[in-house]
Amino acid sequence: MERFDINEFFDACRKMDKHERKLFIETLRRHGLDITDISCYTYPDAPGIRHVFFYFDGGSPPVPYFMLEKDLLEKVLEILKKWQAGAFRE
């Protein structure tokens, strides 16, 4: 599996509109990932620092990408690449 790249993932998610993001999250869920939302942002006074938070079932607090297991991040990135190639679109 490919190593998770925060910049690549951040850019891809920011390019998705609301509908695309919803479909992407549904795709993650169909692959057994209990992710309910993904939040990507930067601070205005530190634009070079990127943050990605993952939200999971059960209403637990969001988890920053760097605290997730490596295997989970790699799986998310693998699905994203297939998503970008149009593999999951109806």
TIVO-955385 format. One record per residue: residue number from 1; residue in three letters; z, x, y of N, C-alpha, C, O in turn. Coordinates in steps of 0.001 Angstrom, whole numbers, plus 500000, padded with zeros to 6 digits. Atoms other than C-alpha are relative to their C-alpha. Last residue first. Example, Ala and Ser with C-alpha at 12.3 -4.5 7.8 and 13.67 -1.06 7.14 Angstrom:
+--------+------+--------+--------+--------+--------+--------+--------+--------+--------+--------+--------+--------+--------+
! tormar ! zagu !    n.w !    n.u !    n.v !   ca.w !   ca.u !   ca.v !    c.w !    c.u !    c.v !    o.w !    o.u !    o.v !
+--------+------+--------+--------+--------+--------+--------+--------+--------+--------+--------+--------+--------+--------+
!      2 !  SER ! 499940 ! 499180 ! 498810 ! 507140 ! 513670 ! 498940 ! 500730 ! 499230 ! 501090 ! 500899 ! 499739 ! 502198 !
!      1 !  ALA ! 500000 ! 500890 ! 498810 ! 507800 ! 512300 ! 495500 ! 500000 ! 500900 ! 501200 ! 500665 ! 501936 ! 501181 !
+--------+------+--------+--------+--------+--------+--------+--------+--------+--------+--------+--------+--------+--------+
***
This chain:
+--------+------+--------+--------+--------+--------+--------+--------+--------+--------+--------+--------+--------+--------+
! tormar ! zagu !    n.w !    n.u !    n.v !   ca.w !   ca.u !   ca.v !    c.w !    c.u !    c.v !    o.w !    o.u !    o.v !
+--------+------+--------+--------+--------+--------+--------+--------+--------+--------+--------+--------+--------+--------+
!     90 !  GLU ! 500759 ! 501077 ! 500650 ! 489060 ! 477777 ! 505259 ! 498747 ! 499711 ! 500761 ! 497975 ! 498835 ! 500370 !
!     89 !  ARG ! 500387 ! 501102 ! 499108 ! 490364 ! 481126 ! 506386 ! 499168 ! 498986 ! 499240 ! 498305 ! 499331 ! 498433 !
!     88 !  PHE ! 499165 ! 501183 ! 500236 ! 492218 ! 483323 ! 503939 ! 499590 ! 498801 ! 500833 ! 500265 ! 497772 ! 500801 !
!     87 !  ALA ! 499782 ! 500320 ! 501417 ! 489818 ! 486253 ! 503479 ! 500741 ! 498681 ! 499776 ! 500548 ! 498051 ! 498736 !
!     86 !  GLY ! 500406 ! 501379 ! 500263 ! 488562 ! 486292 ! 507064 ! 500256 ! 499537 ! 498588 ! 499741 ! 498497 ! 498179 !
!     85 !  ALA ! 501307 ! 499958 ! 500647 ! 488636 ! 490079 ! 507469 ! 499491 ! 498602 ! 499620 ! 498374 ! 498448 ! 499127 !
!     84 !  GLN ! 500972 ! 499582 ! 498999 ! 491484 ! 489706 ! 509960 ! 498580 ! 500043 ! 499431 ! 497612 ! 499813 ! 500156 !
!     83 !  TRP ! 500130 ! 501103 ! 499051 ! 493455 ! 487757 ! 507373 ! 498923 ! 500337 ! 501038 ! 498047 ! 499521 ! 501325 !
!     82 !  LYS ! 500857 ! 500972 ! 500689 ! 492854 ! 490466 ! 504765 ! 499732 ! 498801 ! 500906 ! 498626 ! 498259 ! 500914 !
!     81 !  LYS ! 501337 ! 499388 ! 500098 ! 494231 ! 493022 ! 507216 ! 499020 ! 499063 ! 499300 ! 497869 ! 498933 ! 499718 !
!     80 !  LEU ! 500628 ! 500021 ! 498678 ! 497178 ! 490750 ! 508060 ! 498578 ! 500560 ! 499935 ! 497660 ! 499976 ! 500511 !
!     79 !  ILE ! 500472 ! 501368 ! 499781 ! 497968 ! 490215 ! 504373 ! 499307 ! 499883 ! 501353 ! 498299 ! 499187 ! 501475 !
!     78 !  GLU ! 501100 ! 500225 ! 500939 ! 498183 ! 493975 ! 503822 ! 499402 ! 498603 ! 500194 ! 498181 ! 498443 ! 500217 !
!     77 !  LEU ! 501170 ! 499302 ! 499452 ! 500306 ! 494350 ! 506962 ! 498780 ! 499812 ! 499106 ! 497669 ! 499634 ! 499604 !
!     76 !  VAL ! 500424 ! 500730 ! 498802 ! 502762 ! 491702 ! 505757 ! 498741 ! 500635 ! 500580 ! 497805 ! 499929 ! 500954 !
!     75 !  LYS ! 500618 ! 501237 ! 500475 ! 502917 ! 493341 ! 502317 ! 499482 ! 499177 ! 501184 ! 498380 ! 498632 ! 501127 !
!     74 !  GLU ! 501307 ! 499629 ! 500536 ! 503586 ! 496750 ! 503896 ! 499252 ! 498773 ! 499507 ! 498037 ! 498685 ! 499682 !
!     73 !  LEU ! 500876 ! 499665 ! 498874 ! 506389 ! 495274 ! 505982 ! 498593 ! 500348 ! 499521 ! 497607 ! 499928 ! 500126 !
!     72 !  LEU ! 500314 ! 501241 ! 499298 ! 507956 ! 493656 ! 502924 ! 499046 ! 500264 ! 501156 ! 498072 ! 499532 ! 501332 !
!     71 !  ASP ! 500935 ! 500764 ! 500824 ! 507750 ! 496850 ! 500861 ! 499581 ! 498702 ! 500688 ! 498420 ! 498302 ! 500607 !
!     70 !  LYS ! 501336 ! 499403 ! 499906 ! 509371 ! 498891 ! 503645 ! 498967 ! 499177 ! 499231 ! 497860 ! 498959 ! 499724 !
!     69 !  GLU ! 500346 ! 499103 ! 501086 ! 512390 ! 496605 ! 503773 ! 498553 ! 500443 ! 500135 ! 497685 ! 499676 ! 500549 !
!     68 !  LEU ! 500504 ! 500638 ! 501210 ! 513089 ! 495102 ! 507168 ! 499673 ! 501043 ! 498941 ! 499451 ! 502213 ! 499252 !
!     67 !  MET ! 498876 ! 500276 ! 500892 ! 515322 ! 496735 ! 509772 ! 499559 ! 499302 ! 498712 ! 500379 ! 499040 ! 497832 !
!     66 !  PHE ! 499493 ! 498749 ! 500563 ! 512456 ! 498434 ! 511630 ! 501202 ! 499800 ! 499084 ! 501639 ! 500743 ! 498424 !
!     65 !  TYR ! 500849 ! 499462 ! 501075 ! 510677 ! 495096 ! 512104 ! 500606 ! 501232 ! 499336 ! 500462 ! 501403 ! 498125 !
!     64 !  PRO ! 501023 ! 499082 ! 499495 ! 513523 ! 493600 ! 514105 ! 499264 ! 500663 ! 498836 ! 499829 ! 500892 ! 497766 !
!     63 !  VAL ! 499815 ! 498647 ! 500522 ! 515257 ! 490673 ! 512362 ! 498914 ! 500907 ! 500584 ! 497730 ! 500605 ! 500441 !
!     62 !  PRO ! 501233 ! 499240 ! 500225 ! 515646 ! 487318 ! 514095 ! 500316 ! 501438 ! 499592 ! 501330 ! 502009 ! 499993 !
!     61 !  PRO ! 500515 ! 499328 ! 498796 ! 519026 ! 485609 ! 513640 ! 498717 ! 500772 ! 499685 ! 498515 ! 501200 ! 498548 !
!     60 !  SER ! 499281 ! 498750 ! 499726 ! 519393 ! 483384 ! 510556 ! 499404 ! 500658 ! 501246 ! 498274 ! 500351 ! 501625 !
!     59 !  GLY ! 499481 ! 499905 ! 498641 ! 518033 ! 479854 ! 510811 ! 500797 ! 501256 ! 500299 ! 501548 ! 501297 ! 501273 !
!     58 !  GLY ! 498543 ! 500049 ! 499979 ! 517705 ! 479348 ! 507067 ! 500616 ! 500178 ! 501371 ! 501837 ! 500103 ! 501509 !
!     57 !  ASP ! 499391 ! 501282 ! 500349 ! 514104 ! 480401 ! 506646 ! 501516 ! 500104 ! 500101 ! 502092 ! 501175 ! 499908 !
!     56 !  PHE ! 500040 ! 500430 ! 501392 ! 513169 ! 483661 ! 508341 ! 500626 ! 498635 ! 499823 ! 501348 ! 498142 ! 500690 !
!     55 !  TYR ! 499074 ! 501107 ! 500197 ! 512286 ! 484918 ! 511813 ! 499804 ! 499485 ! 498582 ! 498678 ! 499372 ! 498099 !
!     54 !  PHE ! 500382 ! 500959 ! 501031 ! 510643 ! 488314 ! 512250 ! 501118 ! 498971 ! 499858 ! 502301 ! 499312 ! 499837 !
!     53 !  PHE ! 498892 ! 500624 ! 500704 ! 510961 ! 490358 ! 515421 ! 499457 ! 498968 ! 499033 ! 498513 ! 498240 ! 499342 !
!     52 !  VAL ! 500459 ! 501061 ! 500885 ! 508378 ! 492784 ! 516757 ! 501220 ! 499502 ! 499234 ! 501902 ! 500265 ! 498550 !
!     51 !  HIS ! 499015 ! 500633 ! 500878 ! 509213 ! 494939 ! 519765 ! 499312 ! 498938 ! 499163 ! 498510 ! 498158 ! 499677 !
!     50 !  ARG ! 500401 ! 501278 ! 500569 ! 506987 ! 497376 ! 521596 ! 501045 ! 499501 ! 499015 ! 501643 ! 500269 ! 498261 !
!     49 !  ILE ! 499105 ! 500305 ! 501114 ! 508095 ! 500155 ! 523897 ! 499685 ! 498592 ! 499515 ! 499800 ! 497621 ! 500263 !
!     48 !  GLY ! 500394 ! 499214 ! 501163 ! 505246 ! 501419 ! 526060 ! 500850 ! 499728 ! 498769 ! 500498 ! 500143 ! 497664 !
!     47 !  PRO ! 501132 ! 500587 ! 500720 ! 505741 ! 498619 ! 528579 ! 499535 ! 500773 ! 498764 ! 498837 ! 500211 ! 497920 !
!     46 !  ALA ! 500279 ! 499003 ! 501043 ! 509234 ! 499805 ! 529569 ! 498829 ! 499516 ! 499144 ! 499007 ! 499247 ! 497956 !
!     45 !  ASP ! 499680 ! 498675 ! 499482 ! 510121 ! 498060 ! 532866 ! 499818 ! 501115 ! 498962 ! 500058 ! 502285 ! 499258 !
!     44 !  PRO ! 500826 ! 499642 ! 498839 ! 508281 ! 494868 ! 531896 ! 500270 ! 501420 ! 500516 ! 499347 ! 502098 ! 500967 !
!     43 !  TYR ! 499221 ! 500180 ! 498780 ! 509947 ! 494816 ! 528449 ! 499146 ! 500437 ! 501185 ! 498466 ! 501460 ! 501098 !
!     42 !  THR ! 499609 ! 498745 ! 499360 ! 507515 ! 494387 ! 525603 ! 500889 ! 499652 ! 501182 ! 500870 ! 498523 ! 501674 !
!     41 !  TYR ! 499889 ! 499892 ! 498551 ! 506965 ! 491495 ! 523240 ! 500337 ! 501413 ! 500438 ! 500740 ! 502260 ! 499640 !
!     40 !  CYS ! 500419 ! 498674 ! 499538 ! 506041 ! 490316 ! 519774 ! 500131 ! 500052 ! 501516 ! 499620 ! 499180 ! 502218 !
!     39 !  SER ! 499948 ! 499863 ! 498550 ! 507799 ! 487397 ! 518062 ! 499663 ! 501440 ! 500378 ! 500290 ! 502384 ! 499897 !
!     38 !  ILE ! 500057 ! 498588 ! 499637 ! 506970 ! 486377 ! 514509 ! 499940 ! 500062 ! 501511 ! 499136 ! 499366 ! 502132 !
!     37 !  ASP ! 500581 ! 499668 ! 498698 ! 507849 ! 482987 ! 513053 ! 500026 ! 501517 ! 500182 ! 500782 ! 502232 ! 499524 !
!     36 !  THR ! 500293 ! 501238 ! 499273 ! 508870 ! 481201 ! 509848 ! 499381 ! 500255 ! 501364 ! 498743 ! 499366 ! 501927 !
!     35 !  ILE ! 500072 ! 499782 ! 498550 ! 508804 ! 484119 ! 507413 ! 499609 ! 498693 ! 500676 ! 498650 ! 498037 ! 500271 !
!     34 !  ASP ! 499319 ! 501114 ! 499338 ! 509825 ! 483167 ! 503863 ! 500094 ! 500177 ! 501516 ! 501096 ! 499812 ! 502132 !
!     33 !  LEU ! 499142 ! 499431 ! 498963 ! 507208 ! 485416 ! 502252 ! 500618 ! 498861 ! 500797 ! 499901 ! 497980 ! 501272 !
!     32 !  GLY ! 498615 ! 499849 ! 500421 ! 505864 ! 484035 ! 498970 ! 500940 ! 500623 ! 501014 ! 502083 ! 500936 ! 500680 !
!     31 !  HIS ! 499877 ! 498776 ! 500799 ! 502159 ! 484533 ! 499558 ! 501455 ! 500324 ! 499672 ! 501774 ! 501446 ! 499278 !
!     30 !  ARG ! 500699 ! 500267 ! 501268 ! 501763 ! 480937 ! 500718 ! 500057 ! 501211 ! 499069 ! 499904 ! 501078 ! 497855 !
!     29 !  ARG ! 499126 ! 500851 ! 500810 ! 504410 ! 481728 ! 503355 ! 499361 ! 499684 ! 498641 ! 500052 ! 499632 ! 497624 !
!     28 !  LEU ! 498886 ! 499172 ! 500475 ! 502375 ! 484618 ! 504737 ! 500894 ! 499200 ! 499061 ! 501329 ! 499702 ! 498025 !
!     27 !  THR ! 500559 ! 499112 ! 501020 ! 499329 ! 482340 ! 504927 ! 501087 ! 500909 ! 499427 ! 501151 ! 501111 ! 498214 !
!     26 !  GLU ! 500173 ! 500832 ! 501197 ! 501349 ! 479699 ! 506794 ! 499438 ! 500837 ! 498848 ! 499824 ! 500644 ! 497695 !
!     25 !  ILE ! 498658 ! 500162 ! 500569 ! 502407 ! 482449 ! 509213 ! 499946 ! 499118 ! 498752 ! 500652 ! 499378 ! 497778 !
!     24 !  PHE ! 499618 ! 498725 ! 500595 ! 498749 ! 483339 ! 509770 ! 501378 ! 499893 ! 499342 ! 501571 ! 500380 ! 498228 !
!     23 !  LEU ! 500729 ! 499856 ! 501259 ! 497824 ! 479692 ! 510310 ! 500357 ! 501304 ! 499287 ! 500461 ! 501338 ! 498061 !
!     22 !  LYS ! 499446 ! 500991 ! 500932 ! 500549 ! 479294 ! 512952 ! 499326 ! 500127 ! 498636 ! 500004 ! 500110 ! 497608 !
!     21 !  ARG ! 498689 ! 499484 ! 500419 ! 499480 ! 482532 ! 514659 ! 500631 ! 499065 ! 498979 ! 501211 ! 499513 ! 497990 !
!     20 !  GLU ! 500221 ! 498907 ! 500951 ! 495881 ! 481324 ! 514703 ! 501319 ! 500556 ! 499481 ! 501452 ! 500854 ! 498295 !
!     19 !  HIS ! 500494 ! 500584 ! 501249 ! 496918 ! 478040 ! 516336 ! 499783 ! 501079 ! 498932 ! 500160 ! 500893 ! 497775 !
!     18 !  LYS ! 498910 ! 500736 ! 500641 ! 499031 ! 479751 ! 519006 ! 499578 ! 499437 ! 498636 ! 500329 ! 499517 ! 497664 !
!     17 !  ASP ! 499530 ! 501111 ! 499188 ! 496330 ! 482288 ! 519877 ! 501054 ! 499235 ! 499180 ! 501342 ! 499593 ! 498037 !
!     16 !  MET ! 500082 ! 501338 ! 500604 ! 496151 ! 485565 ! 518038 ! 500437 ! 498944 ! 501004 ! 501407 ! 499131 ! 501738 !
!     15 !  LYS ! 501350 ! 500541 ! 499820 ! 495470 ! 488698 ! 520106 ! 499844 ! 498597 ! 499424 ! 498909 ! 497878 ! 499776 !
!     14 !  ARG ! 500156 ! 500406 ! 498594 ! 499186 ! 489450 ! 520447 ! 498627 ! 499399 ! 500272 ! 498469 ! 498593 ! 501189 !
!     13 !  CYS ! 499259 ! 501247 ! 499764 ! 499531 ! 489449 ! 516667 ! 499825 ! 499507 ! 501428 ! 499703 ! 498304 ! 501658 !
!     12 !  ALA ! 500636 ! 501086 ! 500747 ! 496775 ! 492028 ! 516174 ! 500692 ! 498666 ! 500261 ! 500028 ! 497649 ! 500464 !
!     11 !  ASP ! 501270 ! 500344 ! 499350 ! 498089 ! 494294 ! 518934 ! 499320 ! 498821 ! 499315 ! 498803 ! 497926 ! 499983 !
!     10 !  PHE ! 499709 ! 500594 ! 498694 ! 501650 ! 494227 ! 517557 ! 498705 ! 499542 ! 500672 ! 498618 ! 498405 ! 501136 !
!      9 !  PHE ! 499515 ! 501355 ! 500249 ! 500492 ! 494900 ! 513995 ! 500238 ! 499259 ! 501312 ! 499850 ! 498099 ! 501454 !
!      8 !  GLU ! 501098 ! 500775 ! 500582 ! 498393 ! 497910 ! 514989 ! 500419 ! 498544 ! 499812 ! 499678 ! 497626 ! 500163 !
!      7 !  ASN ! 500987 ! 500213 ! 498946 ! 501133 ! 499257 ! 517253 ! 498835 ! 499145 ! 499516 ! 498381 ! 498244 ! 500222 !
!      6 !  ILE ! 499521 ! 500960 ! 499010 ! 503884 ! 498750 ! 514680 ! 498948 ! 499708 ! 501062 ! 498787 ! 498556 ! 501465 !
!      5 !  ASP ! 500235 ! 499397 ! 498693 ! 501972 ! 500519 ! 511902 ! 500349 ! 498966 ! 501066 ! 499636 ! 497976 ! 501228 !
!      4 !  PHE ! 499944 ! 500951 ! 498891 ! 503285 ! 499603 ! 508450 ! 499871 ! 500747 ! 501317 ! 500612 ! 501694 ! 501581 !
!      3 !  ARG ! 498792 ! 499899 ! 499178 ! 502195 ! 502179 ! 505857 ! 499919 ! 499030 ! 501174 ! 498863 ! 498878 ! 501788 !
!      2 !  GLU ! 500110 ! 499268 ! 498748 ! 499382 ! 501031 ! 503559 ! 501314 ! 499970 ! 500779 ! 502044 ! 498980 ! 500740 !
!      1 !  MET ! 500000 ! 500827 ! 498811 ! 500000 ! 500000 ! 500000 ! 500000 ! 500875 ! 501258 ! 500448 ! 502022 ! 501251 !
+--------+------+--------+--------+--------+--------+--------+--------+--------+--------+--------+--------+--------+--------+
***
